[in-house]
Amino acid sequence: MSEDNKSNEIETSKNENSEKEEIKEVEISFSFLGKKIVVEEKDINISSDSGLLIFKEVDEKYKLTEKFVGLLEDKRWEELIEFTHKELLCQRVYSIIGGYVDQNDAKKLKSDPIIKMTAGRGVKDADLSSQPTISRFENHITKSELKKLRRYNLDEYLNSFKSPPEKITLHIDSTDNICYGEQQGALFNGYYEEVCYHPLKIFDGITGQLVFIMLRPGNVSSARWSVPIISWVTKEIRKKFPKTKIEIVGDSAFATPRLYKLCEENDMTYIINLISNSNLGEQVKDIVDNYETEYKDKKETIIKFGEFGYCAGSWDKFRKVIYKIEVNSHSTDVRYIVVRTEQKATPEKIYKEGMKRGATENRIKELKSPEELNSSRMSLSDFKANRFRTYIYGLAYAIIWNTRKYFKGTELENAQTSTLRIKLIKIGCIVKETYRRITITFSKAAPYLKYWHQFF
């Protein structure tokens, strides 16, 4: 940048209702261009998030936000309401989908024409709410509302089937939401060695759809409350689909006799990882020795599956344990899963079925990761408010999941939220509103407009 760069005065105007910084004009010179670039701010409705309109269209088709709002109780005086619950929720959830997860982002985004449209306001209508209003909205949640919201994702999941499915596979898992403040319920977890929350999540193991999500205090174990929750979820599934087979898949944190008994007593199958121990190792010692000898002779990686009956000290009976042995140049690896004894498929098929859990872990990362939905951001002081925020993230995930269905056969079909933002949401546009219509204008140079054409 050359020394003769200059900037005109930045004027700040304040009044009772707003505080705005208006940049009249800034002149900047880059040497590699050989001419000055003039940067100026004008009263033009421009947005960098035009793709949110696609998500809003899907939302309206399935009435996702509308049904969520219907579970909230609005006891405010009607004549004093400036922002409806639906407007506040839409402003919050579409900001999250667009990558603006901080409440403070509302200060700038309340005037964004696309965000306003997703909240049901026209471009020329009054701005949306500011951060303090969003904060009050999240903090005023009640226990009775939370109880109703608990089943929101489950109901959406059940209603997503056009006909009763032959089988439903539920993948249950937990993760840590690290906390840096003094949030209520943020406690030290010995496994993660962090002060955190410890949410529990259930996904459809085939489609990746979120079935259930609940925020828990940080010091609870992964399996805490998992059995009554699975019992409730599966009973609701059976109410709607009495003939559907149900399978529960989870990692070793959920390897509890109570879960096995629940599944066996309710005619459900299960695939649960087991932590390796000396007793399990003793069951396959001779087999492992034979495969290690075979590897030394052939120098080719060996992968074998098998099964045996086993009864741990805390179990009430023998159950089937399936093992996978892998011998290669690096090491010998033996892994175990426990399954219902009546499961008749081959050990290899059952084991590989259980290992599809990796797809669920990717969806957990999508919910949690700062580069994705960033649901780990639980910065409110009150635990109830953070639990409400968790359900808001569940709504955001539901909108994204339903939107992906419209791009079947493309790279967006299974795309993470970060990819959807780059290729679908973050397309700049000029927005103009007249008496009859709102016009969205793109640049012809926008690289991913083909997805707009495919959607419509």
C-alpha positions in Angstrom: 0.0 0.0 0.0 1.5 3.4 -1.0 2.2 6.2 1.4 -0.3 8.6 -0.3 -3.2 6.4 0.6 -5.8 8.5 2.3 -9.2 7.9 4.0 -12.0 10.3 4.3 -13.6 11.0 7.6 -15.6 8.3 9.2 -18.7 9.8 10.7 -20.5 8.1 13.6 -24.1 9.1 14.1 -26.0 8.2 17.2 -29.6 8.5 18.2 -32.0 7.0 20.7 -32.7 3.9 18.8 -29.5 3.0 17.0 -25.8 3.4 16.7 -24.4 3.3 13.1 -21.0 3.8 11.6 -21.3 5.3 8.1 -18.2 5.1 6.0 -18.5 7.8 3.3 -15.6 6.9 1.2 -12.2 5.3 1.6 -9.5 5.5 -1.2 -7.0 2.7 -1.3 -4.2 2.3 -3.8 -2.6 -1.1 -4.6 0.7 -0.9 -6.5 0.1 -4.1 -8.5 -3.1 -2.6 -10.1 -1.7 0.8 -11.1 -4.8 2.6 -10.1 -6.7 3.4 -7.0 -9.6 1.3 -5.7 -12.3 3.3 -4.1 -14.1 1.5 -1.3 -17.4 3.1 -0.2 -20.5 2.2 1.8 -23.9 3.0 0.3 -27.4 2.4 1.2 -27.7 -0.7 -0.9 -29.3 -4.0 0.3 -26.5 -6.5 -0.3 -26.1 -9.8 1.5 -23.4 -12.5 1.4 -25.9 -15.3 2.5 -28.4 -15.6 -0.3 -28.5 -19.4 -0.1 -30.3 -19.2 3.2 -33.4 -18.7 1.2 -33.2 -22.3 -0.1 -33.0 -23.6 3.5 -36.0 -21.3 4.4 -38.0 -22.8 1.5 -37.4 -26.3 2.8 -38.2 -25.2 6.3 -41.5 -23.8 5.2 -42.4 -26.9 3.2 -41.9 -29.2 6.2 -43.0 -26.5 8.8 -40.0 -27.3 10.9 -39.7 -23.9 12.6 -43.4 -23.5 12.9 -43.8 -26.7 14.8 -40.9 -25.9 17.0 -42.4 -22.5 17.9 -45.7 -24.2 18.6 -44.1 -25.9 21.6 -43.2 -22.5 23.1 -45.4 -20.5 25.5 -45.7 -16.8 24.8 -47.1 -15.1 27.9 -46.1 -11.6 26.9 -48.7 -8.8 26.5 -49.7 -9.0 22.8 -49.8 -5.2 22.4 -46.2 -4.9 23.6 -44.7 -7.5 21.4 -42.3 -6.1 18.9 -40.7 -9.5 17.8 -42.7 -12.7 17.7 -41.2 -15.9 18.9 -41.1 -17.2 15.3 -39.1 -14.1 14.2 -36.7 -14.4 17.1 -36.2 -18.2 16.5 -35.8 -17.7 12.7 -33.3 -14.9 13.2 -31.3 -17.1 15.6 -31.4 -20.4 13.7 -30.6 -19.0 10.3 -27.8 -17.0 11.7 -26.4 -20.3 13.1 -26.8 -22.0 9.7 -25.0 -19.1 8.1 -22.1 -19.4 10.5 -23.0 -16.6 12.9 -23.3 -18.5 16.1 -22.6 -15.6 18.6 -25.6 -13.7 19.9 -23.6 -10.5 19.4 -23.7 -11.1 15.6 -27.3 -9.9 15.8 -26.1 -6.3 16.1 -24.9 -6.4 12.5 -27.2 -9.0 11.0 -30.5 -7.4 12.1 -30.4 -5.3 8.9 -29.2 -8.0 6.5 -32.0 -8.4 3.9 -31.7 -12.1 3.6 -31.7 -12.7 7.3 -34.8 -10.5 7.5 -36.5 -12.5 4.8 -35.8 -15.8 6.6 -37.5 -14.3 9.6 -40.6 -13.4 7.6 -39.9 -9.6 7.2 -39.6 -7.7 4.0 -36.5 -5.9 3.0 -38.1 -2.5 3.8 -39.6 -3.6 7.0 -38.2 -2.7 10.4 -34.9 -4.4 11.4 -34.8 -7.6 13.4 -33.9 -7.8 17.1 -30.6 -7.0 18.8 -28.5 -9.1 21.0 -30.2 -8.3 24.3 -33.6 -9.4 22.9 -32.1 -12.6 21.6 -30.5 -13.2 25.0 -33.9 -12.7 26.8 -35.5 -15.1 24.4 -33.1 -17.9 25.1 -33.0 -17.3 28.9 -36.8 -17.2 29.4 -37.3 -20.8 28.6 -39.3 -22.8 31.1 -39.2 -26.4 32.3 -42.5 -27.2 30.7 -41.4 -25.9 27.4 -38.2 -27.9 27.6 -40.2 -31.0 28.3 -42.2 -30.5 25.1 -39.1 -29.7 23.0 -37.4 -32.9 24.1 -39.5 -34.9 21.6 -39.2 -32.4 18.7 -36.5 -34.2 16.7 -38.1 -37.6 17.5 -41.4 -36.5 16.1 -39.8 -35.1 13.0 -37.9 -38.3 12.5 -41.0 -40.5 12.8 -42.9 -38.2 10.4 -40.2 -38.4 7.8 -41.1 -42.0 6.9 -43.7 -42.3 4.0 -44.3 -45.9 5.0 -43.3 -48.1 8.0 -39.6 -49.1 7.6 -38.6 -52.7 7.8 -35.7 -51.8 10.2 -34.5 -48.8 12.2 -30.9 -48.7 13.4 -30.3 -46.2 16.2 -26.7 -45.0 16.9 -26.3 -43.6 20.4 -23.3 -41.6 21.4 -22.1 -38.7 23.6 -19.6 -35.9 23.3 -18.1 -33.1 25.3 -19.0 -29.4 25.0 -16.0 -27.7 26.6 -17.0 -24.7 28.8 -14.8 -21.7 29.6 -17.0 -19.7 31.9 -19.0 -20.5 35.0 -22.0 -22.0 33.4 -24.5 -23.8 35.6 -23.9 -27.6 35.2 -20.5 -27.2 33.6 -18.5 -29.7 35.6 -15.2 -31.6 35.4 -15.4 -34.8 33.4 -12.7 -37.4 34.2 -12.7 -39.0 30.8 -12.4 -35.8 28.8 -10.3 -34.1 31.5 -12.2 -30.9 30.8 -14.9 -28.7 32.4 -17.7 -29.3 30.0 -21.3 -30.3 29.3 -21.9 -33.9 28.2 -24.8 -34.1 25.7 -26.3 -37.3 24.6 -27.3 -37.8 20.9 -29.1 -40.5 19.0 -28.9 -40.6 15.1 -30.4 -42.8 12.5 -27.5 -45.1 11.6 -28.4 -45.2 7.9 -29.6 -41.7 7.1 -27.8 -39.6 9.7 -31.0 -38.0 10.7 -31.0 -36.6 14.3 -33.5 -38.6 16.4 -32.8 -37.2 19.9 -30.5 -34.7 21.6 -30.2 -33.7 25.3 -27.8 -31.6 27.2 -26.4 -33.1 30.4 -24.2 -31.8 33.2 -20.5 -32.4 32.5 -19.8 -34.8 35.3 -22.2 -37.6 34.3 -21.0 -40.8 32.6 -21.7 -41.4 28.9 -24.3 -44.1 29.8 -26.1 -41.9 32.4 -29.9 -41.9 31.6 -29.2 -43.7 28.3 -31.4 -46.7 29.2 -34.6 -44.8 30.1 -34.1 -42.5 27.1 -33.6 -45.4 24.7 -36.6 -47.1 26.3 -38.8 -44.0 25.7 -37.5 -43.4 22.1 -38.1 -47.0 21.1 -41.5 -47.2 22.7 -42.5 -44.1 20.6 -41.1 -45.8 17.5 -43.1 -49.0 18.2 -46.3 -47.0 18.8 -46.1 -45.7 15.2 -44.4 -48.7 13.6 -45.2 -51.8 15.7 -43.7 -54.3 13.2 -40.5 -52.4 12.6 -37.3 -54.1 13.7 -35.0 -51.9 15.9 -31.3 -52.2 16.5 -29.2 -50.2 19.0 -25.6 -49.5 18.2 -23.1 -47.8 20.6 -19.5 -47.7 21.7 -18.1 -49.3 24.9 -19.4 -46.5 27.1 -22.8 -47.9 26.7 -21.8 -51.5 27.4 -24.1 -52.0 30.4 -26.2 -55.1 31.4 -29.3 -52.8 31.8 -29.1 -51.9 28.1 -28.7 -55.5 27.0 -31.7 -56.6 29.1 -33.8 -53.7 27.8 -33.2 -54.8 24.2 -33.7 -58.5 24.9 -37.0 -57.9 26.8 -38.3 -55.7 24.0 -37.3 -57.8 21.0 -34.5 -55.5 19.8 -31.1 -56.4 18.6 -27.9 -54.5 19.7 -24.3 -54.1 18.7 -22.2 -52.6 21.5 -18.4 -52.3 21.5 -16.5 -53.9 24.4 -13.3 -52.7 26.0 -10.6 -55.3 25.6 -9.5 -57.1 28.8 -7.6 -60.1 29.9 -10.7 -62.3 30.2 -11.7 -61.6 26.6 -8.1 -61.9 25.4 -7.9 -65.4 27.0 -10.8 -66.5 24.8 -8.9 -65.8 21.6 -5.3 -66.3 22.7 -4.7 -69.5 20.7 -6.4 -68.1 17.6 -4.3 -65.0 17.7 -1.1 -67.0 18.1 -2.0 -69.1 15.0 -2.7 -66.0 12.9 0.6 -64.3 14.1 2.5 -67.4 13.0 0.7 -67.5 9.7 1.6 -63.8 9.1 5.3 -64.5 9.8 5.2 -67.1 7.1 3.2 -65.2 4.4 3.9 -61.5 5.3 0.3 -60.7 4.2 -2.1 -58.8 6.3 -4.6 -61.1 8.0 -8.2 -60.0 9.0 -10.4 -62.6 10.6 -13.8 -62.6 12.4 -15.2 -65.1 14.8 -17.5 -65.5 17.9 -17.7 -67.1 21.3 -20.0 -67.3 24.2 -19.1 -65.1 27.2 -20.5 -64.0 30.6 -18.9 -61.1 32.3 -19.0 -60.8 36.1 -21.8 -58.3 36.0 -23.9 -60.1 33.4 -26.8 -62.4 34.3 -26.2 -64.8 31.4 -23.9 -65.8 28.5 -24.1 -63.6 25.5 -22.5 -63.7 22.0 -19.2 -61.8 21.6 -17.9 -61.2 18.1 -14.2 -60.5 17.6 -12.1 -59.1 14.8 -8.4 -60.0 14.6 -6.1 -58.0 12.4 -2.4 -58.9 12.1 -0.1 -56.7 10.0 3.4 -55.4 9.9 2.6 -52.8 12.6 0.8 -54.8 15.3 -1.9 -57.3 16.2 -5.2 -55.6 16.9 -8.2 -57.5 18.5 -11.6 -55.8 18.9 -14.8 -57.1 20.4 -18.5 -56.4 20.2 -21.4 -57.9 22.2 -24.6 -58.8 20.4 -27.8 -60.5 21.1 -27.4 -64.2 21.1 -30.2 -64.7 18.6 -28.6 -62.6 15.9 -27.9 -65.1 13.2 -25.8 -63.3 10.6 -22.2 -64.1 10.1 -19.7 -62.5 12.6 -18.2 -60.5 9.8 -21.5 -59.1 8.6 -22.6 -58.2 12.2 -19.3 -56.6 13.0 -19.2 -54.4 9.8 -22.8 -53.4 10.5 -21.8 -52.1 13.9 -18.8 -50.3 12.5 -21.0 -48.0 10.4 -21.1 -46.0 13.6 -18.3 -43.9 12.0 -20.9 -42.1 9.9 -22.7 -41.1 13.1 -19.4 -39.7 14.6 -19.1 -37.5 11.5 -22.6 -36.1 12.1 -21.7 -35.5 15.7 -18.6 -33.6 14.5 -20.9 -31.6 12.2 -23.1 -30.6 15.1 -20.2 -29.9 17.4 -17.3 -28.5 15.4 -16.6 -24.8 15.3 -16.2 -25.1 11.5 -19.7 -26.6 11.2 -22.8 -25.9 13.3 -20.7 -25.2 16.5 -23.3 -26.6 18.9 -20.6 -26.9 21.5 -21.0 -23.1 22.1 -22.9 -23.2 25.4 -22.1 -19.7 26.7 -25.2 -18.9 28.6 -25.1 -18.9 32.4 -28.3 -20.8 33.1 -28.4 -24.6 32.4 -32.0 -24.4 31.2 -31.1 -21.8 28.7 -28.2 -23.8 27.3 -30.5 -26.9 27.0 -32.9 -24.7 25.0 -29.9 -23.6 22.8 -29.1 -27.3 22.3 -32.6 -27.8 20.9 -32.2 -24.8 18.6 -29.1 -26.5 17.2 -31.2 -29.6 16.8 -33.7 -27.5 14.7 -30.8 -26.1 12.6 -29.6 -29.6 12.0 -33.1 -30.8 10.9 -33.4 -27.9 8.4 -29.9 -28.8 7.0 -30.7 -32.5 6.8 -34.0 -32.0 5.0 -32.3 -29.5 2.6 -29.6 -32.0 1.6 -32.3 -34.4 0.3 -33.0 -32.0 -2.6 -29.5 -32.4 -3.9 -29.5 -36.2 -4.3 -26.9 -37.3 -6.8 -24.7 -34.3 -6.4 -21.7 -33.5 -4.2 -24.1 -31.8 -1.8 -26.1 -34.9 -1.0 -23.9 -35.8 2.0 -22.0 -32.5 2.3 -21.1 -31.2 5.7 -22.5 -27.8 6.8 -19.2 -26.0 6.0 -19.4 -27.2 2.4 -23.0 -26.2 2.1 -22.0 -22.7 3.3 -19.3 -22.4 0.6 -21.2 -23.8 -2.3 -24.8 -22.9 -1.5 -25.2 -20.2 1.2 -22.3 -17.8 0.7 -23.3 -16.4 -2.7 -23.4 -12.6 -2.6 -26.5 -10.8 -4.0 -28.2 -7.5 -4.3 -31.8 -7.4 -3.0 -34.4 -5.0 -4.3 -37.9 -4.8 -3.1 -40.7 -3.1 -5.0 -44.4 -3.1 -4.4 -45.0 -6.3 -6.3 -41.8 -8.4 -5.8 -38.4 -8.8 -4.3 -35.6 -9.3 -6.8 -32.4 -11.2 -5.9 -29.5 -10.3 -8.3 -26.4 -12.5 -8.6 -23.1 -12.0 -10.4 -22.8 -14.2 -13.5 -19.3 -15.1 -12.2 -20.8 -16.9 -9.2 -19.4 -20.5 -9.5 -22.2 -22.6 -7.9 -25.4 -21.1 -9.2 -26.1 -24.5 -10.8 -27.4 -25.7 -7.4 -30.0 -23.0 -7.4 -31.3 -24.2 -10.8 -31.3 -27.8 -9.6 -33.3 -26.9 -6.4 -36.0 -24.9 -8.3 
